[in-house]
Amino acid sequence: MPPEDAGAITVRLDRLLEERGLTVTELAARVGVTPVNLSVLKNGRAKAIRFSTLSALCRELGCRPGDLLDYEP
Protein backbone atom coordinates (compact mmCIF):
# COMPACT_ATOMS: atom_id res chain seq x y z
CA MET A 1 0.00 0.00 0.00
CA PRO A 2 1.43 3.45 -0.89
CA PRO A 3 2.36 5.84 1.91
CA GLU A 4 -0.25 8.39 2.90
CA ASP A 5 1.90 11.27 1.66
CA ALA A 6 2.25 9.74 -1.84
CA GLY A 7 1.53 12.15 -4.65
CA ALA A 8 -1.20 11.88 -7.23
CA ILE A 9 -1.27 11.56 -10.99
CA THR A 10 -3.41 14.23 -12.62
CA VAL A 11 -4.87 14.09 -16.12
CA ARG A 12 -4.80 17.17 -18.32
CA LEU A 13 -7.26 15.89 -20.92
CA ASP A 14 -9.58 18.91 -20.58
CA ARG A 15 -6.85 21.30 -21.71
CA LEU A 16 -5.76 19.10 -24.61
CA LEU A 17 -9.33 18.64 -25.83
CA GLU A 18 -9.93 22.38 -25.72
CA GLU A 19 -6.65 23.16 -27.51
CA ARG A 20 -7.50 20.63 -30.27
CA GLY A 21 -11.16 21.64 -30.55
CA LEU A 22 -12.36 18.11 -29.80
CA THR A 23 -15.15 16.76 -27.65
CA VAL A 24 -14.96 13.70 -25.42
CA THR A 25 -17.34 11.90 -27.80
CA GLU A 26 -15.17 12.66 -30.86
CA LEU A 27 -11.97 11.59 -29.17
CA ALA A 28 -13.55 8.44 -27.73
CA ALA A 29 -14.66 7.37 -31.22
CA ARG A 30 -11.16 7.98 -32.63
CA VAL A 31 -9.46 6.08 -29.81
CA GLY A 32 -11.95 3.21 -29.59
CA VAL A 33 -13.16 3.65 -26.02
CA THR A 34 -16.56 4.62 -24.69
CA PRO A 35 -17.27 8.28 -23.94
CA VAL A 36 -18.08 7.25 -20.36
CA ASN A 37 -14.66 5.65 -19.87
CA LEU A 38 -12.93 8.69 -21.36
CA SER A 39 -14.95 10.97 -19.07
CA VAL A 40 -13.84 8.92 -16.06
CA LEU A 41 -10.24 9.51 -17.13
CA LYS A 42 -10.84 13.20 -17.87
CA ASN A 43 -12.46 13.81 -14.48
CA GLY A 44 -9.61 12.16 -12.58
CA ARG A 45 -11.64 9.18 -11.35
CA ALA A 46 -9.72 6.50 -13.28
CA LYS A 47 -7.63 4.08 -11.22
CA ALA A 48 -5.55 2.93 -14.22
CA ILE A 49 -5.02 3.38 -17.95
CA ARG A 50 -3.87 0.77 -20.44
CA PHE A 51 -0.74 1.59 -22.38
CA SER A 52 -2.67 0.87 -25.59
CA THR A 53 -5.25 3.51 -24.63
CA LEU A 54 -2.55 5.97 -23.61
CA SER A 55 -0.78 5.39 -26.94
CA ALA A 56 -4.01 5.91 -28.89
CA LEU A 57 -4.77 9.11 -26.96
CA CYS A 58 -1.29 10.46 -27.68
CA ARG A 59 -1.62 9.52 -31.36
CA GLU A 60 -4.97 11.28 -31.75
CA LEU A 61 -4.04 14.32 -29.66
CA GLY A 62 -0.56 14.65 -31.19
CA CYS A 63 1.06 14.67 -27.77
CA ARG A 64 3.38 12.72 -25.50
CA PRO A 65 2.31 10.95 -22.28
CA GLY A 66 3.83 13.76 -20.20
CA ASP A 67 1.54 16.24 -21.94
CA LEU A 68 -1.47 14.23 -20.83
CA LEU A 69 -0.39 13.07 -17.37
CA ASP A 70 1.28 14.96 -14.54
CA TYR A 71 2.51 14.04 -11.08
CA GLU A 72 1.44 16.20 -8.14
CA PRO A 73 3.54 15.56 -5.01
PyMOL CGO cylinders between C-alpha atoms (Angstrom):
from pymol import cmd
from pymol.cgo import CYLINDER

trace = [
    CYLINDER, 0.00, 0.00, 0.00, 1.43, 3.45, -0.89, 0.3, 1, 1, 1, 1, 1, 1,
    CYLINDER, 1.43, 3.45, -0.89, 2.36, 5.84, 1.91, 0.3, 1, 1, 1, 1, 1, 1,
    CYLINDER, 2.36, 5.84, 1.91, -0.25, 8.39, 2.90, 0.3, 1, 1, 1, 1, 1, 1,
    CYLINDER, -0.25, 8.39, 2.90, 1.90, 11.27, 1.66, 0.3, 1, 1, 1, 1, 1, 1,
    CYLINDER, 1.90, 11.27, 1.66, 2.25, 9.74, -1.84, 0.3, 1, 1, 1, 1, 1, 1,
    CYLINDER, 2.25, 9.74, -1.84, 1.53, 12.15, -4.65, 0.3, 1, 1, 1, 1, 1, 1,
    CYLINDER, 1.53, 12.15, -4.65, -1.20, 11.88, -7.23, 0.3, 1, 1, 1, 1, 1, 1,
    CYLINDER, -1.20, 11.88, -7.23, -1.27, 11.56, -10.99, 0.3, 1, 1, 1, 1, 1, 1,
    CYLINDER, -1.27, 11.56, -10.99, -3.41, 14.23, -12.62, 0.3, 1, 1, 1, 1, 1, 1,
    CYLINDER, -3.41, 14.23, -12.62, -4.87, 14.09, -16.12, 0.3, 1, 1, 1, 1, 1, 1,
    CYLINDER, -4.87, 14.09, -16.12, -4.80, 17.17, -18.32, 0.3, 1, 1, 1, 1, 1, 1,
    CYLINDER, -4.80, 17.17, -18.32, -7.26, 15.89, -20.92, 0.3, 1, 1, 1, 1, 1, 1,
    CYLINDER, -7.26, 15.89, -20.92, -9.58, 18.91, -20.58, 0.3, 1, 1, 1, 1, 1, 1,
    CYLINDER, -9.58, 18.91, -20.58, -6.85, 21.30, -21.71, 0.3, 1, 1, 1, 1, 1, 1,
    CYLINDER, -6.85, 21.30, -21.71, -5.76, 19.10, -24.61, 0.3, 1, 1, 1, 1, 1, 1,
    CYLINDER, -5.76, 19.10, -24.61, -9.33, 18.64, -25.83, 0.3, 1, 1, 1, 1, 1, 1,
    CYLINDER, -9.33, 18.64, -25.83, -9.93, 22.38, -25.72, 0.3, 1, 1, 1, 1, 1, 1,
    CYLINDER, -9.93, 22.38, -25.72, -6.65, 23.16, -27.51, 0.3, 1, 1, 1, 1, 1, 1,
    CYLINDER, -6.65, 23.16, -27.51, -7.50, 20.63, -30.27, 0.3, 1, 1, 1, 1, 1, 1,
    CYLINDER, -7.50, 20.63, -30.27, -11.16, 21.64, -30.55, 0.3, 1, 1, 1, 1, 1, 1,
    CYLINDER, -11.16, 21.64, -30.55, -12.36, 18.11, -29.80, 0.3, 1, 1, 1, 1, 1, 1,
    CYLINDER, -12.36, 18.11, -29.80, -15.15, 16.76, -27.65, 0.3, 1, 1, 1, 1, 1, 1,
    CYLINDER, -15.15, 16.76, -27.65, -14.96, 13.70, -25.42, 0.3, 1, 1, 1, 1, 1, 1,
    CYLINDER, -14.96, 13.70, -25.42, -17.34, 11.90, -27.80, 0.3, 1, 1, 1, 1, 1, 1,
    CYLINDER, -17.34, 11.90, -27.80, -15.17, 12.66, -30.86, 0.3, 1, 1, 1, 1, 1, 1,
    CYLINDER, -15.17, 12.66, -30.86, -11.97, 11.59, -29.17, 0.3, 1, 1, 1, 1, 1, 1,
    CYLINDER, -11.97, 11.59, -29.17, -13.55, 8.44, -27.73, 0.3, 1, 1, 1, 1, 1, 1,
    CYLINDER, -13.55, 8.44, -27.73, -14.66, 7.37, -31.22, 0.3, 1, 1, 1, 1, 1, 1,
    CYLINDER, -14.66, 7.37, -31.22, -11.16, 7.98, -32.63, 0.3, 1, 1, 1, 1, 1, 1,
    CYLINDER, -11.16, 7.98, -32.63, -9.46, 6.08, -29.81, 0.3, 1, 1, 1, 1, 1, 1,
    CYLINDER, -9.46, 6.08, -29.81, -11.95, 3.21, -29.59, 0.3, 1, 1, 1, 1, 1, 1,
    CYLINDER, -11.95, 3.21, -29.59, -13.16, 3.65, -26.02, 0.3, 1, 1, 1, 1, 1, 1,
    CYLINDER, -13.16, 3.65, -26.02, -16.56, 4.62, -24.69, 0.3, 1, 1, 1, 1, 1, 1,
    CYLINDER, -16.56, 4.62, -24.69, -17.27, 8.28, -23.94, 0.3, 1, 1, 1, 1, 1, 1,
    CYLINDER, -17.27, 8.28, -23.94, -18.08, 7.25, -20.36, 0.3, 1, 1, 1, 1, 1, 1,
    CYLINDER, -18.08, 7.25, -20.36, -14.66, 5.65, -19.87, 0.3, 1, 1, 1, 1, 1, 1,
    CYLINDER, -14.66, 5.65, -19.87, -12.93, 8.69, -21.36, 0.3, 1, 1, 1, 1, 1, 1,
    CYLINDER, -12.93, 8.69, -21.36, -14.95, 10.97, -19.07, 0.3, 1, 1, 1, 1, 1, 1,
    CYLINDER, -14.95, 10.97, -19.07, -13.84, 8.92, -16.06, 0.3, 1, 1, 1, 1, 1, 1,
    CYLINDER, -13.84, 8.92, -16.06, -10.24, 9.51, -17.13, 0.3, 1, 1, 1, 1, 1, 1,
    CYLINDER, -10.24, 9.51, -17.13, -10.84, 13.20, -17.87, 0.3, 1, 1, 1, 1, 1, 1,
    CYLINDER, -10.84, 13.20, -17.87, -12.46, 13.81, -14.48, 0.3, 1, 1, 1, 1, 1, 1,
    CYLINDER, -12.46, 13.81, -14.48, -9.61, 12.16, -12.58, 0.3, 1, 1, 1, 1, 1, 1,
    CYLINDER, -9.61, 12.16, -12.58, -11.64, 9.18, -11.35, 0.3, 1, 1, 1, 1, 1, 1,
    CYLINDER, -11.64, 9.18, -11.35, -9.72, 6.50, -13.28, 0.3, 1, 1, 1, 1, 1, 1,
    CYLINDER, -9.72, 6.50, -13.28, -7.63, 4.08, -11.22, 0.3, 1, 1, 1, 1, 1, 1,
    CYLINDER, -7.63, 4.08, -11.22, -5.55, 2.93, -14.22, 0.3, 1, 1, 1, 1, 1, 1,
    CYLINDER, -5.55, 2.93, -14.22, -5.02, 3.38, -17.95, 0.3, 1, 1, 1, 1, 1, 1,
    CYLINDER, -5.02, 3.38, -17.95, -3.87, 0.77, -20.44, 0.3, 1, 1, 1, 1, 1, 1,
    CYLINDER, -3.87, 0.77, -20.44, -0.74, 1.59, -22.38, 0.3, 1, 1, 1, 1, 1, 1,
    CYLINDER, -0.74, 1.59, -22.38, -2.67, 0.87, -25.59, 0.3, 1, 1, 1, 1, 1, 1,
    CYLINDER, -2.67, 0.87, -25.59, -5.25, 3.51, -24.63, 0.3, 1, 1, 1, 1, 1, 1,
    CYLINDER, -5.25, 3.51, -24.63, -2.55, 5.97, -23.61, 0.3, 1, 1, 1, 1, 1, 1,
    CYLINDER, -2.55, 5.97, -23.61, -0.78, 5.39, -26.94, 0.3, 1, 1, 1, 1, 1, 1,
    CYLINDER, -0.78, 5.39, -26.94, -4.01, 5.91, -28.89, 0.3, 1, 1, 1, 1, 1, 1,
    CYLINDER, -4.01, 5.91, -28.89, -4.77, 9.11, -26.96, 0.3, 1, 1, 1, 1, 1, 1,
    CYLINDER, -4.77, 9.11, -26.96, -1.29, 10.46, -27.68, 0.3, 1, 1, 1, 1, 1, 1,
    CYLINDER, -1.29, 10.46, -27.68, -1.62, 9.52, -31.36, 0.3, 1, 1, 1, 1, 1, 1,
    CYLINDER, -1.62, 9.52, -31.36, -4.97, 11.28, -31.75, 0.3, 1, 1, 1, 1, 1, 1,
    CYLINDER, -4.97, 11.28, -31.75, -4.04, 14.32, -29.66, 0.3, 1, 1, 1, 1, 1, 1,
    CYLINDER, -4.04, 14.32, -29.66, -0.56, 14.65, -31.19, 0.3, 1, 1, 1, 1, 1, 1,
    CYLINDER, -0.56, 14.65, -31.19, 1.06, 14.67, -27.77, 0.3, 1, 1, 1, 1, 1, 1,
    CYLINDER, 1.06, 14.67, -27.77, 3.38, 12.72, -25.50, 0.3, 1, 1, 1, 1, 1, 1,
    CYLINDER, 3.38, 12.72, -25.50, 2.31, 10.95, -22.28, 0.3, 1, 1, 1, 1, 1, 1,
    CYLINDER, 2.31, 10.95, -22.28, 3.83, 13.76, -20.20, 0.3, 1, 1, 1, 1, 1, 1,
    CYLINDER, 3.83, 13.76, -20.20, 1.54, 16.24, -21.94, 0.3, 1, 1, 1, 1, 1, 1,
    CYLINDER, 1.54, 16.24, -21.94, -1.47, 14.23, -20.83, 0.3, 1, 1, 1, 1, 1, 1,
    CYLINDER, -1.47, 14.23, -20.83, -0.39, 13.07, -17.37, 0.3, 1, 1, 1, 1, 1, 1,
    CYLINDER, -0.39, 13.07, -17.37, 1.28, 14.96, -14.54, 0.3, 1, 1, 1, 1, 1, 1,
    CYLINDER, 1.28, 14.96, -14.54, 2.51, 14.04, -11.08, 0.3, 1, 1, 1, 1, 1, 1,
    CYLINDER, 2.51, 14.04, -11.08, 1.44, 16.20, -8.14, 0.3, 1, 1, 1, 1, 1, 1,
    CYLINDER, 1.44, 16.20, -8.14, 3.54, 15.56, -5.01, 0.3, 1, 1, 1, 1, 1, 1,
]
cmd.load_cgo(trace, "trace")
